[in-house]
Amino acid sequence: MSVFVIAEAGANHNKSIKQAFSLIDVAKEAGADAVKFQTYTSETLYSKNTPNFAGLTDISKLIKDIELPRSWQKDLKQYCDEVGIEFMSTPFDESAVSQLVNIGVKRLKIAGFEATDPRFVRMVASSGLPIIVSAGIGSNLKSIEALIEWINKEQKDPDITILHCNNAYPTPDTDIFLNRIDSIKSTYPSVKIGLSDHTKGILAPALAVAKGATCIEKHYTLSRRLPGPDHPFALEPHDLKQMVKNIRAAEAMCTDTVSEISNSEEKFQKGMRSVVATRDIKKGELLTVDNTTTKRPFLPGNYHAKSYYDLLGMRLTQDVACDGFIRIGEIENEK
């Protein structure tokens, strides 16, 4: 299964639909599988009684300034369909879920902070769609078990992807804790595992894929110089493109094969060793450690060096000159 790469546009449209279309183009050009926005309103996200925090004097105004106009969603979905990339958006209230389901999204994403709320998780899961959920702030293996149980209450045999996540924006490299992916994989083999990455660089996603992640989510922007809370830590277009290349490379590198020799090694087989005579050996003479050794190259029809001990004590059916190869078909009672 190919790694599913979500280019997280989030609020980086800056309430410009032209900018939103440009973000879709960038995600498509980078090779992402999906572009994701966020669907929320100030009224349903924060209480009116929210105190000032994190240096913000008016959280309601901040959200109003960056929320996605819901009238755009159908047009954005249609444009994504036209250019060939999946449209996604993270819902943050009941009407957002209904609207996204009605325009035909294929799956829904639950954000890390919302993943701690059983009421909200069950409401999203009741859509019946595949669920991608960030196991972010405060999560551990026990809370992930609870997440899965909440979804199971609403769906039979649900399609669940758990994204390991740190909800600090940005996340220091020392706090990304990618070994958590191994723990989730081994503890919950029935769910798919991925990474929602908030580090500044592009290394973590490829490392996560090497650990078995099958879904990667990463914020991006047209420019980190644009105004808005999510631009400074997001990837710029060239970084997003390189990140996807790294993910695809990691994906290719982490496969396995049942073949002893890969396709690329075929022409290098001569570098292995064959069984070789150390002196002239006459027909009928026994092969011993005194008259045989192993040397390069290994050529078709030769006995490979791994057969050396099997050949000892066997007789030749014809003469072999010094430094000559012991050939298949030249051994008495050969099987």
N, C-alpha and C positions, 0 to 999 in steps of 0.2 A: 504494500500500500504506500503510495507516494505521500510524502510529508505535506500536510495542508498548511499553507502559509497565508496568514491573515495580516494584511497591511492595515493597521489601525489608524484611520484618519481622525477618529474621535471628534473633537471640537475644532480641529485645525482648519475648518472651512471659513472661520471668522464671519459667519453669517453672509457669505457671498456664494451664491449658487455657481457662479463662474469658477470660483476657487474650488468648490466641491467637485465640479467636473474635472478640473485640472488634477486634483488629487486622485481621481479615478484613473485618469490617463497615466499618471506616474506609477500607480500600483500595477497597472496592466503592463506597462513598459518594463517594470522591474521583474516581472515574472511571478508575481503573487497570485494565489488562487482566489482570494477574496479581498474586497475592500470593506472595512467596517466603520460605520459612524456610530453615534450614540443618540438615543431618543429619550430625552427627559425634559421636564419643565421645573422651574423653581418651586412652584406651589406643591408639587407632588414629591419633590426630592428632599427639601428641607422644611422643617417647622418654621412658622413665623417667629417663634420664640428662640430661634437659634442665636446664641451669644456670639460676639466677635471672637474669632480665633485665627491662628496662623497669620496674624498681621492683616486680616481682612476686616474691614469695617462694615461691609454690606454684602454678605454671601448671596443674598437674593439677587442683587444687581449683577454680581459676577455671573451667576448662572443664566440670568436673562440675556446677558451680553453674548453668551457662547452657545445657547441651546439651539438645536437644529430645528428650523421651521418644518413642522410635520407635513406641510403641503408639498415640500420638496421630495418626500420619500418615494412617491410613485415615479417621478421623473428620474430620480437618481437610479432607482431599480431598473427602469427602462433603458437608461443609458448604459448601465453595467451589462445588461443583456445584449445590447447592440455591440459593445466592444469585446465581449467575451470574458467577463470576470464576474464572479459571484458577488451580489450585493448582500451585505449584512448590516445590522445595527443592534446595539445592545439596548434592550428596553429597561426602563426604570419605573414603570407603572403599568397598571392593568390596560389602559387604553393604548399604550405603546405596543404591548403584546398583541392586542387585537388588530391594530393597524398593520403591524408587520406581517402577521399571519394572512391578513386579507390581501396584501400586495404580493404574496407568494414567496416569502423567504424560505430557504431550505432548512435553516437551523436557527436557534436562538442562543445568545451568549449571556451569561450571568457574570457581572463584574465581581471583583474580589471582595469589596466591602459588602455588597448585597448577598454574597454567598454565605454570610453568617446569619441570615434571616430566614428561618424555615417557612414563614408565611409567604415571603416573596419567592423563594425557590420553588415551592409547590405551585404557586400561581403561574410562574413561567412554564414549569414542567407540564401543567395541565393543557398546554397548547398541543401536546402530543408530538411535537417536533424533536429532532435530535438536540441535545443540550450540550453546550460547551460552557464550562464553569471554571473560573479562576479560584483556586484554593490559595487565597492570599493571606491577608493580615490575620494573625491569631490561629492559623490552621495547623493541624497536626494530623496524624493518621486517624485518631479518634474522630476529629471533626469531619474528615473526609468520609469516614464511614457514615456519619450522620447525614452528610450531603447526599450520598448515594441512596440512603434510606428515604429521605424526603422525596427524591425524584421517583423512587420505586413506588411510593404511595400513589403517584399520579399516572404512572405509565407501566405497562407490562413489557418486560424485556426492553428497557430503554436503551437508546444509543447515547452513551455518556462519554464525554471527553473531559478529563480533569487536567487543568493547566496549573502546574506548579507556578507560584507567583510570589513576589515580594511587592507590597503595595507602597513602598517608598518611591517617590518620584524626584530625582532618579535614584536607582538602587546602587549602592556601592558594590563593586565586584566581590568584596569580602562577605557580602550578605546575600548573595544569590543562591548559595547552598544547593548546587545542582545534584548532589547525591540524594536529595529528597526524591528525585525522579526514580532512582533505583528502589527506594523504599515503597513508593506508591505502586510501582509496577509489580513488585513481588507480593505486596499485601492485597492488592485489588486487581487481579489478572483479568477480570471481566470488563474493565473500563479501559479506554484509550488514554494515553498520557501525553501531555505536551508542556509547553512553557509560554507563559505570558511574561515577556522580558521588559523590564524598565531600566536596565543598565544603559549607560551612554553609548557603549560600543556595539560591535556586531559579532563578537566572539562567542558569547554565551549561547545564542541559538544553534550554531553549528555543534558546539559541545553537547548541547541537550539532545540533538539528533543522534550523535554518537552514542548517547546513553539510551536511545530507544524512543525519544519523543517523536510523535507522529503529527503534532500540530504546533505551530509557532505563531505567536501574535506579537507584533512590535509596532509602536507608535512611529509615525513619520509625518513630515511636513514638507511644504514647498521650500521653506527657508526658516532656519532657526532665528532669524532676525525679525520675523513677523510678530506683532503684538498678540498676547494671549498666554494663558497659563501652561499650555501643553507644548508649545513650540520649542522652548529652550532645550528640552531633553530628548526631543524626537529626532529620528534620522532624516537627513536630507536625501533627495532622490538618488544621488550616486551611491550613498551608503546603503540605501534600501536595496538597490540593484545588486550591490556586492554581497549583501547579507543573503539574498536569495541564492546567488551563485554558490556561496559557501555552504548553505544548507543542502543544495543539490549535490555538491561535491561530497559532503559528509555522508549523505544518503547513499551515494554510489560506493564510497569507500567502506561502508559498514555492512555490506552484503557478504555472503559466504558462498562457497561452491563445493560440490561433491567431487569435482574433478581434481586430480593430483596436479595437473598442469593447466594453467589458465591460457586463454587464447593468446594473450600478449607474450606468454613464455614459450609458445610453440617453437619459434625460430631459435630459441636459446637452449634447446635440449642438448645440443652438442657439447655444452659446457659441463655436462655430467660425465661420469667415468664408465669405461667398459673394462671387462676382464681381458688382460693382455698377457702374452707369453714373455717370460724374462730371458728365455733362450730358445733355440730350435727344439720343438717337441715333435716326436715321431708318432705316426699313426699307431694306435693301440696303447700308447703310453698313458699312465695315470697323471691326472692333474694334481699338483701338490703346491704347498706354500713355497717350495723352492723353484718351481718353474712357471709360476703365475704371479701376477700382481694386478693392480688396477691403475688405469691412466685415462686421461682425456684423449680424444673426444668420445662421446657416446653416439654411435651411428645406427641407423635402422639395420636390424639383423644381427647386431652384436648382443652378447650377453651383458646386461647392465651390471654395474659393480655390486648392486644389492644381491646378485646371484652368486657372488664369489664363494661363499662357504658351502653353498649347495652343490657347486661344481667340483669341489675337492674330492678326490677318490674316484672320479669318473674318467672314462677313457675317450680319447679322440678317435674319430673315424677317418681322419686324414692328417697329414703333416701340417704343422703351423710354424712359420718362421719366427725368429726372435723379434719381439715387439709387434708381432701380429695379433690380430683380434681373435678371440675365441667366439666363433659364430654359431648362431642357432642352426641346428641341423647337422652339426659336426661332432655331436656327442653320442656315444654308444648308449643304446636303450633310452634314448631321450624321450621324455614325456611331453 
